[in-house]
Amino acid sequence: MSTKELVSEVANSNPESLNNRDRCRVGQISLSDGPLASHGEGGKYGDVFVAALKNYGMLCIGLYRYRDTSSSFEASTKRYVITNPPIDFPLIPTDKVFVLMQFDPGLEYQPNRGERDDNS
């Protein structure tokens, strides 16, 4: 398939091509705003982990935190990654959460997707 055909295929999504996109991607979710903001002030990593998975189908894999969390003028703007923090790890509003999320944000999250019915 040529590049031109591939671009056309992607632009003209159909059920078959959308099924090929049924995979995850890495995302960053801010704790200062957005769906997980309520956990940014005084929250714990375990709480945001459960909320993200249960409510949005996102799997948290770590945090992206400012190296210097002081509010001084000379505070560093560099960040570092904390992978798999303990459940009681304190969160701060400037943290960003690394998550595995649905590849296509237009697809609706279905909490029980893939589970069998009791009648099966």
Number of C-alpha atoms within 10 A of each C-alpha: 6 7 8 8 10 11 10 11 13 11 9 10 11 10 8 8 12 14 10 8 12 11 12 15 11 14 17 16 20 19 22 17 13 9 14 19 18 14 21 21 15 11 18 18 23 16 14 22 20 16 18 19 16 13 13 17 18 23 22 26 15 18 23 19 20 18 13 14 14 10 8 8 6 8 12 13 10 10 15 11 14 13 13 12 15 10 13 11 12 15 22 18 17 17 21 23 27 21 22 18 21 21 14 13 9 7 10 10 15 10 12 7 7 7 7 8 6 5 4 4
